[in-house]
Amino acid sequence: MRATVRARPLEGGCTCGRVRYRMLDAPLVVHCCHCRWCQRETGTAFALNALIESDRVLRLQGETETVDTPSSSGRGQQIMRCPNCRIAVWSHYSGSGHAVRFVRVGTLDEPDRLPPDVHIYTASKQPWVVLPPDAPSYAEYYRASEVWSPQSLARRAALRAANTDMP
């Protein structure tokens, strides 16, 4: 686990400050996704998401608005946005339902504390984005057992046991 996250919980929120949250634990993993869907959705080169159990994210203030959005899987995702400034704070993907939040790292007060653990869908990354030579990267997706820590794998197993609709 990331020691800095355990020592100091991460907090974040939207641009206008109406929505605030606290991550109560380290994320399971941090994805830097270079797929075309994330590029289009964010309007930039990639999306940086910290995957964490939903019950380990405490909403400090404000409510989010759910925006149903298509995804490349065809099953869609729900993007949770501030109803005032429209910033995407986190998403729920159909594969994990509401059990896992994909927290937008850029909405954290200290986003530099969560660099990516893995770069995914690099087959469609922008050619001018240069990845560090030692960064784990995959042309498409990956097997969690190849990337996730043993602690994160155990947490995922507990999630699956509690949520029978998770793959």
Contacts in CASP RR format, 6 or more apart in sequence:
PFRMAT RR
TARGET T0000
AUTHOR 0000-0000-0000
METHOD contacts of the structure
MODEL  1
MRATVRARPLEGGCTCGRVRYRMLDAPLVVHCCHCRWCQRETGTAFALNA
LIESDRVLRLQGETETVDTPSSSGRGQQIMRCPNCRIAVWSHYSGSGHAV
RFVRVGTLDEPDRLPPDVHIYTASKQPWVVLPPDAPSYAEYYRASEVWSP
QSLARRAALRAANTDMP
1 25 0 8 1.000
1 26 0 8 1.000
1 149 0 8 1.000
1 151 0 8 1.000
2 26 0 8 1.000
2 27 0 8 1.000
2 113 0 8 1.000
2 114 0 8 1.000
4 113 0 8 1.000
5 23 0 8 1.000
5 25 0 8 1.000
5 26 0 8 1.000
5 27 0 8 1.000
5 113 0 8 1.000
5 114 0 8 1.000
6 25 0 8 1.000
6 26 0 8 1.000
9 22 0 8 1.000
9 23 0 8 1.000
9 24 0 8 1.000
10 22 0 8 1.000
10 23 0 8 1.000
10 108 0 8 1.000
10 109 0 8 1.000
10 110 0 8 1.000
10 113 0 8 1.000
10 114 0 8 1.000
11 20 0 8 1.000
11 21 0 8 1.000
11 22 0 8 1.000
11 23 0 8 1.000
11 60 0 8 1.000
11 108 0 8 1.000
11 109 0 8 1.000
12 20 0 8 1.000
12 21 0 8 1.000
12 22 0 8 1.000
12 107 0 8 1.000
12 108 0 8 1.000
12 109 0 8 1.000
13 19 0 8 1.000
13 20 0 8 1.000
13 21 0 8 1.000
13 82 0 8 1.000
13 87 0 8 1.000
13 89 0 8 1.000
13 107 0 8 1.000
13 108 0 8 1.000
13 109 0 8 1.000
14 81 0 8 1.000
14 82 0 8 1.000
14 84 0 8 1.000
14 85 0 8 1.000
14 87 0 8 1.000
14 89 0 8 1.000
14 107 0 8 1.000
15 82 0 8 1.000
15 85 0 8 1.000
15 87 0 8 1.000
16 82 0 8 1.000
16 84 0 8 1.000
16 85 0 8 1.000
16 87 0 8 1.000
17 82 0 8 1.000
17 85 0 8 1.000
18 61 0 8 1.000
18 62 0 8 1.000
18 82 0 8 1.000
18 83 0 8 1.000
18 84 0 8 1.000
18 85 0 8 1.000
19 59 0 8 1.000
19 61 0 8 1.000
19 62 0 8 1.000
19 63 0 8 1.000
19 64 0 8 1.000
19 82 0 8 1.000
19 87 0 8 1.000
19 89 0 8 1.000
20 59 0 8 1.000
20 60 0 8 1.000
20 61 0 8 1.000
20 62 0 8 1.000
21 57 0 8 1.000
21 58 0 8 1.000
21 59 0 8 1.000
21 60 0 8 1.000
21 89 0 8 1.000
21 103 0 8 1.000
22 57 0 8 1.000
22 58 0 8 1.000
22 60 0 8 1.000
23 50 0 8 1.000
23 52 0 8 1.000
23 56 0 8 1.000
23 57 0 8 1.000
23 103 0 8 1.000
23 108 0 8 1.000
24 56 0 8 1.000
24 57 0 8 1.000
24 58 0 8 1.000
25 52 0 8 1.000
25 53 0 8 1.000
25 56 0 8 1.000
26 52 0 8 1.000
27 50 0 8 1.000
27 51 0 8 1.000
27 52 0 8 1.000
27 103 0 8 1.000
27 114 0 8 1.000
28 51 0 8 1.000
28 52 0 8 1.000
28 53 0 8 1.000
28 100 0 8 1.000
28 148 0 8 1.000
28 152 0 8 1.000
28 155 0 8 1.000
28 156 0 8 1.000
29 50 0 8 1.000
29 51 0 8 1.000
29 117 0 8 1.000
29 118 0 8 1.000
29 144 0 8 1.000
29 147 0 8 1.000
29 148 0 8 1.000
29 152 0 8 1.000
30 48 0 8 1.000
30 49 0 8 1.000
30 50 0 8 1.000
30 51 0 8 1.000
30 105 0 8 1.000
30 114 0 8 1.000
30 115 0 8 1.000
30 116 0 8 1.000
30 117 0 8 1.000
30 118 0 8 1.000
31 47 0 8 1.000
31 48 0 8 1.000
31 49 0 8 1.000
31 51 0 8 1.000
31 102 0 8 1.000
31 116 0 8 1.000
31 117 0 8 1.000
31 118 0 8 1.000
31 120 0 8 1.000
32 46 0 8 1.000
32 47 0 8 1.000
32 48 0 8 1.000
32 116 0 8 1.000
32 118 0 8 1.000
32 119 0 8 1.000
32 120 0 8 1.000
33 46 0 8 1.000
33 47 0 8 1.000
33 48 0 8 1.000
33 49 0 8 1.000
33 120 0 8 1.000
33 121 0 8 1.000
34 45 0 8 1.000
34 46 0 8 1.000
34 119 0 8 1.000
34 120 0 8 1.000
34 121 0 8 1.000
34 122 0 8 1.000
34 124 0 8 1.000
34 125 0 8 1.000
34 126 0 8 1.000
34 129 0 8 1.000
35 72 0 8 1.000
35 120 0 8 1.000
35 121 0 8 1.000
35 124 0 8 1.000
36 72 0 8 1.000
36 124 0 8 1.000
37 71 0 8 1.000
37 72 0 8 1.000
38 46 0 8 1.000
38 47 0 8 1.000
38 121 0 8 1.000
39 45 0 8 1.000
39 46 0 8 1.000
39 124 0 8 1.000
39 126 0 8 1.000
41 47 0 8 1.000
41 69 0 8 1.000
41 79 0 8 1.000
41 88 0 8 1.000
42 88 0 8 1.000
45 125 0 8 1.000
45 126 0 8 1.000
45 129 0 8 1.000
46 119 0 8 1.000
46 125 0 8 1.000
46 126 0 8 1.000
46 129 0 8 1.000
47 104 0 8 1.000
48 104 0 8 1.000
48 105 0 8 1.000
48 106 0 8 1.000
48 111 0 8 1.000
48 114 0 8 1.000
48 116 0 8 1.000
49 91 0 8 1.000
49 102 0 8 1.000
49 103 0 8 1.000
49 104 0 8 1.000
49 105 0 8 1.000
50 102 0 8 1.000
50 103 0 8 1.000
50 105 0 8 1.000
50 108 0 8 1.000
50 114 0 8 1.000
51 100 0 8 1.000
51 101 0 8 1.000
51 102 0 8 1.000
51 103 0 8 1.000
52 100 0 8 1.000
52 101 0 8 1.000
52 103 0 8 1.000
53 99 0 8 1.000
53 100 0 8 1.000
53 101 0 8 1.000
53 155 0 8 1.000
53 159 0 8 1.000
54 92 0 8 1.000
54 98 0 8 1.000
54 99 0 8 1.000
54 100 0 8 1.000
54 101 0 8 1.000
57 90 0 8 1.000
57 101 0 8 1.000
57 103 0 8 1.000
63 83 0 8 1.000
64 80 0 8 1.000
64 81 0 8 1.000
64 82 0 8 1.000
64 83 0 8 1.000
64 89 0 8 1.000
64 90 0 8 1.000
65 80 0 8 1.000
65 81 0 8 1.000
65 82 0 8 1.000
65 83 0 8 1.000
66 78 0 8 1.000
66 79 0 8 1.000
66 80 0 8 1.000
67 78 0 8 1.000
67 79 0 8 1.000
67 80 0 8 1.000
67 81 0 8 1.000
68 76 0 8 1.000
68 77 0 8 1.000
68 78 0 8 1.000
69 76 0 8 1.000
69 77 0 8 1.000
69 78 0 8 1.000
69 79 0 8 1.000
70 76 0 8 1.000
71 77 0 8 1.000
71 93 0 8 1.000
71 94 0 8 1.000
73 93 0 8 1.000
73 94 0 8 1.000
75 93 0 8 1.000
75 94 0 8 1.000
75 95 0 8 1.000
76 93 0 8 1.000
76 94 0 8 1.000
77 91 0 8 1.000
77 92 0 8 1.000
77 93 0 8 1.000
77 94 0 8 1.000
78 91 0 8 1.000
78 92 0 8 1.000
79 88 0 8 1.000
79 90 0 8 1.000
79 91 0 8 1.000
80 88 0 8 1.000
80 89 0 8 1.000
80 90 0 8 1.000
80 91 0 8 1.000
80 92 0 8 1.000
80 101 0 8 1.000
81 87 0 8 1.000
81 88 0 8 1.000
81 89 0 8 1.000
82 89 0 8 1.000
87 107 0 8 1.000
88 104 0 8 1.000
88 107 0 8 1.000
89 103 0 8 1.000
89 104 0 8 1.000
89 107 0 8 1.000
90 101 0 8 1.000
90 102 0 8 1.000
90 103 0 8 1.000
90 104 0 8 1.000
90 107 0 8 1.000
91 101 0 8 1.000
91 102 0 8 1.000
91 104 0 8 1.000
92 98 0 8 1.000
92 100 0 8 1.000
92 101 0 8 1.000
92 102 0 8 1.000
93 100 0 8 1.000
93 102 0 8 1.000
95 166 0 8 1.000
95 167 0 8 1.000
96 159 0 8 1.000
96 163 0 8 1.000
96 166 0 8 1.000
97 163 0 8 1.000
97 165 0 8 1.000
97 166 0 8 1.000
99 159 0 8 1.000
99 162 0 8 1.000
99 163 0 8 1.000
99 166 0 8 1.000
100 159 0 8 1.000
105 111 0 8 1.000
105 114 0 8 1.000
108 114 0 8 1.000
116 135 0 8 1.000
117 136 0 8 1.000
117 147 0 8 1.000
117 148 0 8 1.000
118 135 0 8 1.000
118 136 0 8 1.000
118 137 0 8 1.000
118 138 0 8 1.000
118 142 0 8 1.000
118 147 0 8 1.000
119 125 0 8 1.000
119 131 0 8 1.000
119 135 0 8 1.000
119 136 0 8 1.000
119 137 0 8 1.000
119 138 0 8 1.000
120 137 0 8 1.000
120 138 0 8 1.000
120 140 0 8 1.000
120 141 0 8 1.000
120 142 0 8 1.000
121 138 0 8 1.000
121 139 0 8 1.000
121 140 0 8 1.000
121 141 0 8 1.000
122 131 0 8 1.000
122 137 0 8 1.000
122 138 0 8 1.000
122 139 0 8 1.000
123 139 0 8 1.000
123 140 0 8 1.000
125 131 0 8 1.000
131 137 0 8 1.000
136 142 0 8 1.000
136 147 0 8 1.000
144 152 0 8 1.000
144 153 0 8 1.000
144 156 0 8 1.000
145 153 0 8 1.000
148 156 0 8 1.000
159 166 0 8 1.000
160 166 0 8 1.000
END
